[in-house]
Amino acid sequence: MRIRKLFCGLIGVVMFLSVLGAPIIVASRAGAADVSPPLVDREASEEAFLTAYDFFLENRLWNCLDHLDDAIGRNTYFVDVYYMRSLVMRRIGRYADAIAAMASYLEVRQDDYRARIIMDEMEREYELLRRTQYSEQLQSALFFERLSTNSFFGIPLYDKVSFTGMKGLGKISSSGGTFFVCDTMGDAVWVSNRSSGPGITRVEAADPVVVAPTSPSEGFLFQKSGDVSRIKLNMKAGSASIENIGSLKINIADAAMIDSTLLVAADRTGQALRFYSIPSLDEVAEWQPADSRNRPKLFEPVAAAVRGPYTAVADRGNAMVYVLDSYTLAILDSFEAELPRDVEWGAQGELYIVSETGSLYRRYPLGSGNIEPEVVAKGFTNSWSMTWTNVGPVISDITARTWWSSRLSPLASGAFGALTLRSPLIEERRDERIENLIFRGEISSVFQSFIQDKTPDTQVVWRGDTRPSKVTLAKAPDAGPIFYYSPKPSENFANGGVRLAGSLSDVMADIASASRSGEKMPSVIVLDTRISGEGAEAEAFFAFLLQQGARLDLWALKRPAAPLLARISQTTLGNAYYTQTLDEIAKSEKSEWVMTLPLPPDTATYGYPSDATLSVFATVDVIQFTDWMPVWPSVITRERAPRANN
């Protein structure tokens, strides 16, 4: 650990005055016996606290907690431990414990108004986070931009597709950064991957209708004849392989994956929604409305979409939309929609309906009762298909020459944003006689895609004064590892060993163990959907992912994701996998903020820990990001900057 003689000298003045006001019980002479106060090992307690601080700077949060426990165990009156413990618990995602720890600190330090402000802000964040996770409706808006094929796919005007176009659109679909367009009349599947850069690849296929992605790099291709093929992509080579695996022998209008063993297909001419096992492609169930024979028009399923255990189907013939339980086939919701052409689930559990009239409807189906679908936007001339990409919704017209793209955007204040400062470094510029404090900041939000490429308006407070600061946007250079979790041992993880967990509590316990042993926080967590998690443990898990800027991917192996986990995954821009094995997991590609603050000549800090705490307030649009980190420059690593060129 670092040399900290100067800091240790200040501790006696700064920290241990905290015992003022703390009760020390000594019986009077008239009492039956004296009660001795607890033994205090101030030196050992101070050393444990400083070690905990080192771990906090390194984002090894459970090691930090262990040493904070050691510090308070050696000195019961060391209330500053509760202040640090509060900051750590927040970063782990345990907001209730963080607020309780700060309340314990304030019982002794009642006049520490900065700490009280921090606790109030934590309570605000906790409320926003809970509202985000559990509420039916999120304050959000969609602002669509109309684009040509060239603009949407980033291809030049002289590209071949600009001249030949797409002859007749089937369905569009997406997984992660991969985008599939089925050109039914043109005998081609067009594939684009935004993370690999602009461009589009043509894959020849007879009468393609829809690709149901099983991962960002592969899926099942359904053809007009009823044939089913497995399509695998090699985006680096700009190629794909297609292998026929059988036929459903129906007229397929749309199809989607439920889990790795089950898919659903809309049989338009057969007037039924049909379910098939994988890989046998045997039909295991069919569904149509019970009153379909009594309706004046035939049941005409033109679109199907799956989210967790829910299947939505659009009945164009009767202007109806149904939401089913994928296993019991019970109707969970039904409502009217004018000429529905496609349906798609949004990131927060909402259901979107694209109408041939050019309108886009939105409804929160479960528990919404008799509430009519909300018209989100109009003007989508000849709208035909819709998909939800990893940055937001995309709609195409029937010619596939006009595209409308949008991101989920906040409407008003109240949108949760998480900022985690880490890796502090003091850069010494001796030729200029200045020192810069540099932090890197993990950023995430419910509106993740909205904030990725934006630089915030930032205010920084340290030692009771606002400080000048500079914030730059950078690509995160050192993404953490990928952790795979399943309730059973498995050899189906190609990228590493499986970590056993039966619940989200087990997952967090394993992450704690890994962190204690020196592993980095995971940048991606791949979760077998057989792992359970609801209530408080899901709440803490969600908060942890946001605080650490981590992504949750779901592996629907023999079971679809629970609705809450599906919502958490989409919020963190996670991927879904419907394969028997996991061959390839996309690494986390995210932005971070790099913050630079010139330090004043005098960097000594006195008073309460909150006086030494650097507070960052950053805003992107109406999303507020806040974080706090105690800064004692004497114990932060220094690095000499290269001499500036003259």
Beta strands, then each sheet from edge to edge (+ up, - down):
strand 1: 140-142
strand 2: 145-148
strand 3: 169-175
strand 4: 178-183
strand 5: 188-193
strand 6: 201-204
strand 7: 208-215
strand 8: 218-223
strand 9: 227-234
strand 10: 239-247
strand 11: 252-259
strand 12: 262-267
strand 13: 272-277
strand 14: 283-287
strand 15: 301-307
strand 16: 310-315
strand 17: 320-325
strand 18: 331-336
strand 19: 340-345
strand 20: 351-355
strand 21: 360-363
strand 22: 374-377
strand 23: 383-388
strand 24: 393-397
strand 25: 402-405
strand 26: 408-410
strand 27: 417-429
strand 28: 434-445
strand 29: 457-462
strand 30: 465-467
strand 31: 470-475
strand 32: 482-486
strand 33: 499-500
strand 34: 524-528
strand 35: 551-555
strand 36: 576-577
strand 37: 591-598
strand 38: 613-620
strand 39: 623-630
strand 40: 638-640
sheet 1: 1+ 26-
sheet 2: 2+ 25- 24+ 23-
sheet 3: 3+ 4- 5+ 6-
sheet 4: 7+ 8- 9+ 10-
sheet 5: 11+ 12- 13+ 14-
sheet 6: 15+ 16- 17+ 18-
sheet 7: 19+ 20- 21+ 22-
sheet 8: 31+ 37- 28+ 27- 40-
sheet 9: 30+ 29- 38+ 39-
sheet 10: 33+ 32+ 34+ 35+ 36+
end
